Amino acid sequence: MLTKTKRRVLFYLAIIIFLLLLAPVILYSLGYGIGSDFSIHKTGGIFIKASEAGAKVAIDKKNKNTSLLANSALIKNLLPGKYQVSVEKDGFWKWAKTLAVLPEMVAERNVLLVPKNAETKILGAAAPALEIKKPQLPGVKKFWIIPKTDDFLILGDDEKFYKNKDFFDVAGQWGTTTFNALKSKKNSFFDENFLRIIYWDEENIDSYWISDLDKMPEWEKSKNLYILSASPIRDVRFYPNWQDYLLVASGDSIYVVEMERAGGQNIFPIYKGKAPKIISAESGQLILLDGKNYIEVALPK
């Protein structure tokens, strides 16, 4: 039989247990977590923007699928530290990377899932009709297309730079690194958002940021980024609409190469042939010349 004193003890004991159970719930809802050292930490999160809906995002035993409309997933309440993140979907190469989570911060990554068997179509030996842009001006030694415009950056025979016909101070606008890269590197181009230049040779690819630093992706810690290749590089293009990825022709394949090396660099083949050469890369479509035939490869958007 419960006495009045025992009932009172049980009542207060229930209150204490309730408060003990309630505290972690309140802390969790406020964005706090308890670490392995049993101390309380402010949590962060990881946001994944993928090219595919319904892709499985796995982070430290937490799973979530990318949404149908935005192709994204947010995993919250992660304690500060490094996490192995993977994004996968049937028929696509698995994307994986180690990401660092900081208190009250959300680490964001754009994830391009590359199909294991991309749709291809043989176009034949005749060259496809493609728009070729080039300046109709005399004295052009080298030129670069300024993305999303009809303008050109031109290196003239006089060793000066021009924007169309007008003198353009490359060193003053973008610094001496850009000036020297454009002038001395054989292969270089601007990305489709006119934020950086890419220059490359047979052994490595380098990126240099030319725009405002506040527009730089969080993973790009400095203006320079080096990517090395185990086999000779024949061609490099930006992957359309995905500024963190490149299309690289090397060996017998075309690869999709993630520019970020920290945490693990993702490199996936999207086409394998003899010695394919990139002719054009546009949204949803890659045109190659492999042997005597032109090939169309469907690109994930």
C-alpha positions as CSV (number, residue, x, y, z in Angstrom):
1,M,0.0,0.0,0.0
2,L,1.3,3.4,-1.0
3,T,1.5,5.8,1.8
4,K,1.2,9.6,1.4
5,T,4.9,10.0,1.7
6,K,5.6,7.3,-1.0
7,R,3.1,8.9,-3.4
8,R,4.8,12.2,-2.9
9,V,8.2,10.7,-3.6
10,L,6.9,9.0,-6.7
11,F,5.3,12.3,-7.9
12,Y,8.5,14.3,-7.5
13,L,10.5,11.4,-9.0
14,A,8.3,11.5,-12.1
15,I,8.7,15.2,-12.4
16,I,12.5,14.8,-12.3
17,I,12.5,12.1,-14.9
18,F,10.2,14.2,-17.1
19,L,12.5,17.2,-16.8
20,L,15.6,15.0,-17.6
21,L,13.9,13.6,-20.7
22,L,12.6,17.0,-21.7
23,A,16.0,18.8,-21.6
24,P,17.6,16.9,-24.5
25,V,14.5,17.5,-26.6
26,I,14.6,21.2,-25.9
27,L,18.3,21.4,-26.6
28,Y,17.8,19.5,-29.9
29,S,15.0,21.8,-31.0
30,L,17.3,24.8,-30.3
31,G,20.1,23.3,-32.4
32,Y,22.3,21.9,-29.7
33,G,23.7,18.4,-29.3
34,I,25.7,16.4,-26.8
35,G,29.1,15.3,-28.0
36,S,31.1,12.2,-27.2
37,D,32.7,14.1,-24.4
38,F,29.2,14.7,-22.9
39,S,29.5,18.4,-23.4
40,I,26.9,20.5,-25.1
41,H,27.7,21.8,-28.6
42,K,25.9,24.1,-31.1
43,T,25.1,22.0,-34.2
44,G,25.3,22.6,-37.9
45,G,24.1,20.9,-41.1
46,I,24.8,19.7,-44.6
47,F,22.8,20.8,-47.6
48,I,23.0,18.8,-50.9
49,K,21.7,20.1,-54.2
50,A,21.8,17.2,-56.6
51,S,21.1,16.8,-60.3
52,E,18.6,14.0,-59.6
53,A,15.5,13.8,-57.5
54,G,15.1,10.7,-55.3
55,A,18.8,10.3,-54.7
56,K,19.8,8.8,-51.4
57,V,21.9,11.2,-49.2
58,A,23.7,9.3,-46.4
59,I,25.5,11.2,-43.6
60,D,26.6,9.5,-40.4
61,K,23.8,6.9,-40.4
62,K,21.2,9.6,-41.3
63,N,19.5,9.1,-44.7
64,K,17.3,11.4,-46.7
65,N,16.2,11.5,-50.3
66,T,16.6,14.5,-52.5
67,S,13.2,16.2,-53.1
68,L,11.2,15.8,-56.2
69,L,10.9,19.5,-57.0
70,A,14.2,21.1,-55.9
71,N,16.4,17.9,-56.0
72,S,17.8,18.9,-52.6
73,A,18.2,17.5,-49.1
74,L,19.1,19.2,-45.8
75,I,20.3,17.2,-42.8
76,K,20.4,19.2,-39.6
77,N,21.5,18.9,-36.0
78,L,25.0,17.5,-36.8
79,L,27.6,17.9,-34.2
80,P,30.8,19.9,-35.3
81,G,33.2,17.6,-37.0
82,K,34.0,15.7,-40.3
83,Y,31.4,13.5,-41.9
84,Q,31.6,11.0,-44.8
85,V,28.8,12.0,-47.2
86,S,27.5,9.9,-50.0
87,V,24.9,10.5,-52.7
88,E,23.7,7.7,-54.9
89,K,20.9,6.5,-57.2
90,D,20.5,3.4,-59.3
91,G,22.2,3.8,-62.7
92,F,24.5,6.6,-61.6
93,W,28.1,6.6,-60.2
94,K,28.2,7.1,-56.4
95,W,29.3,10.6,-55.3
96,A,31.2,10.6,-52.0
97,K,33.1,13.2,-50.0
98,T,34.3,14.1,-46.5
99,L,32.7,17.4,-45.4
100,A,33.4,19.5,-42.3
101,V,30.4,20.8,-40.2
102,L,30.9,23.9,-38.2
103,P,28.7,25.2,-35.4
104,E,25.6,27.2,-36.7
105,M,26.8,26.7,-40.3
106,V,25.4,24.7,-43.2
107,A,28.0,23.1,-45.5
108,E,26.6,23.2,-49.1
109,R,27.6,21.1,-52.1
110,N,26.4,20.8,-55.6
111,V,26.3,17.1,-56.6
112,L,26.3,16.1,-60.2
113,L,25.3,12.5,-60.6
114,V,26.8,11.0,-63.7
115,P,25.1,8.0,-65.4
116,K,27.0,4.8,-65.7
117,N,25.6,4.3,-69.2
118,A,25.0,7.7,-70.8
119,E,22.7,7.7,-73.8
120,T,24.8,8.0,-77.0
121,K,23.9,8.5,-80.7
122,I,26.2,8.1,-83.7
123,L,25.8,11.2,-85.9
124,G,28.0,9.9,-88.8
125,A,31.2,11.2,-90.5
126,A,29.7,14.5,-91.5
127,A,30.5,17.4,-89.1
128,P,27.3,18.6,-87.4
129,A,26.2,22.2,-88.1
130,L,27.5,24.2,-85.1
131,E,27.7,28.0,-84.5
132,I,31.4,29.0,-84.5
133,K,32.0,32.4,-82.9
134,K,35.2,34.3,-83.8
135,P,36.0,38.0,-84.0
136,Q,35.8,39.5,-87.5
137,L,38.7,41.9,-86.8
138,P,42.3,42.2,-88.2
139,G,45.4,41.6,-86.1
140,V,44.0,38.9,-83.8
141,K,46.6,36.7,-82.2
142,K,44.4,34.9,-79.7
143,F,40.8,35.4,-78.6
144,W,38.4,34.3,-75.9
145,I,34.6,34.3,-76.0
146,I,33.1,36.4,-73.2
147,P,30.2,34.1,-72.0
148,K,26.6,34.9,-72.6
149,T,27.5,37.9,-74.8
150,D,28.6,38.6,-78.4
151,D,31.8,40.1,-77.1
152,F,35.4,38.9,-77.3
153,L,38.6,39.4,-75.3
154,I,41.3,39.7,-77.9
155,L,45.1,39.5,-77.7
156,G,46.3,41.5,-80.6
157,D,49.4,41.2,-82.7
158,D,50.7,44.2,-80.8
159,E,50.7,42.1,-77.6
160,K,47.9,44.3,-76.0
161,F,44.5,43.1,-74.9
162,Y,41.2,44.4,-76.3
163,K,37.5,44.0,-75.5
164,N,36.4,43.9,-79.1
165,K,38.0,47.0,-80.5
166,D,38.6,48.8,-77.2
167,F,41.8,48.5,-75.1
168,F,41.2,46.4,-72.0
169,D,43.6,46.5,-69.0
170,V,43.7,42.8,-68.0
171,A,46.4,43.3,-65.4
172,G,44.6,46.2,-63.8
173,Q,41.2,44.5,-63.8
174,W,42.2,40.9,-62.9
175,G,45.8,41.0,-61.8
176,T,49.1,39.8,-63.2
177,T,48.4,36.1,-62.7
178,T,45.4,36.3,-65.1
179,F,47.4,38.5,-67.5
180,N,50.3,36.1,-67.6
181,A,48.0,33.0,-67.9
182,L,46.0,34.5,-70.8
183,K,49.2,35.7,-72.6
184,S,51.4,32.7,-72.1
185,K,49.2,29.6,-71.7
186,K,48.3,27.8,-74.9
187,N,44.9,26.6,-73.7
188,S,42.6,28.8,-71.6
189,F,39.0,29.8,-71.4
190,F,36.5,31.6,-69.2
191,D,33.8,29.7,-67.3
192,E,30.2,30.2,-68.4
193,N,29.5,32.7,-65.6
194,F,32.7,34.7,-66.3
195,L,33.9,34.2,-62.8
196,R,37.2,32.3,-63.4
197,I,39.6,31.2,-66.1
198,I,40.8,27.7,-66.7
199,Y,44.1,27.0,-68.2
200,W,45.7,23.6,-68.9
201,D,48.3,21.6,-70.5
202,E,48.8,17.8,-71.0
203,E,49.6,17.2,-67.3
204,N,47.5,19.5,-65.2
205,I,44.5,21.9,-65.0
206,D,44.5,25.1,-63.1
207,S,41.7,27.5,-62.2
208,Y,42.1,31.2,-61.2
209,W,39.2,33.2,-59.7
210,I,38.8,36.6,-61.4
211,S,35.5,37.8,-59.9
212,D,34.6,39.2,-56.4
213,L,35.8,37.0,-53.6
214,D,32.4,36.9,-52.0
215,K,31.1,35.0,-55.0
216,M,33.7,32.3,-54.6
217,P,32.3,28.8,-53.6
218,E,33.0,28.0,-49.9
219,W,35.1,25.0,-50.8
220,E,37.5,27.1,-53.0
221,K,39.9,28.3,-50.3
222,S,42.1,30.3,-52.6
223,K,42.1,31.7,-56.1
224,N,44.2,28.8,-57.5
225,L,43.1,25.2,-57.9
226,Y,45.3,22.5,-59.3
227,I,44.0,19.2,-60.8
228,L,46.6,16.7,-62.0
229,S,46.0,14.0,-64.6
230,A,47.6,10.5,-64.8
231,S,47.4,10.5,-68.6
232,P,47.8,13.2,-71.2
233,I,45.0,15.7,-71.4
234,R,43.6,16.5,-74.9
235,D,40.8,18.9,-74.0
236,V,39.0,20.6,-71.1
237,R,35.6,22.3,-71.1
238,F,33.2,23.5,-68.3
239,Y,30.3,21.2,-67.7
240,P,27.2,23.2,-68.8
241,N,25.3,24.8,-65.9
242,W,27.5,23.1,-63.2
243,Q,30.3,25.6,-62.4
244,D,32.1,23.1,-60.0
245,Y,32.6,20.5,-62.7
246,L,34.7,20.0,-65.8
247,L,34.6,17.8,-68.9
248,V,38.0,16.4,-69.5
249,A,39.2,14.4,-72.5
250,S,42.1,12.1,-71.5
251,G,43.2,8.7,-72.7
252,D,40.3,6.8,-74.3
253,S,37.6,8.5,-72.3
254,I,35.7,11.7,-71.5
255,Y,35.5,12.3,-67.7
256,V,33.3,14.4,-65.5
257,V,35.8,15.9,-63.0
258,E,34.7,17.7,-59.8
259,M,37.0,20.7,-59.3
260,E,37.1,20.4,-55.5
261,R,39.9,18.2,-54.3
262,A,39.5,18.6,-50.5
263,G,37.6,15.8,-48.9
264,G,38.0,13.5,-52.0
265,Q,37.7,14.5,-55.7
266,N,35.0,12.8,-57.7
267,I,35.9,11.7,-61.2
268,F,33.5,9.7,-63.4
269,P,33.7,8.4,-67.0
270,I,30.8,9.5,-69.1
271,Y,32.0,8.2,-72.5
272,K,34.7,5.6,-73.5
273,G,36.0,5.1,-77.0
274,K,39.3,5.4,-78.9
275,A,40.6,8.9,-78.4
276,P,37.5,11.2,-78.2
277,K,37.8,14.9,-78.8
278,I,35.2,17.4,-77.5
279,I,33.6,19.4,-80.3
280,S,30.9,21.2,-78.2
281,A,29.4,21.0,-74.8
282,E,25.9,22.6,-74.3
283,S,23.1,22.1,-71.8
284,G,22.0,18.4,-72.1
285,Q,24.3,17.6,-75.1
286,L,27.9,16.8,-75.7
287,I,29.2,16.4,-79.2
288,L,32.4,14.4,-79.7
289,L,34.6,13.3,-82.6
290,D,35.9,9.7,-82.0
291,G,37.8,8.2,-84.9
292,K,35.9,9.1,-88.0
293,N,32.5,9.5,-86.4
294,Y,30.8,12.3,-84.6
295,I,29.0,11.2,-81.4
296,E,26.2,12.8,-79.4
297,V,26.2,12.1,-75.7
298,A,23.3,13.1,-73.5
299,L,24.4,15.1,-70.5
300,P,22.5,15.2,-67.2
301,K,21.2,18.7,-66.6
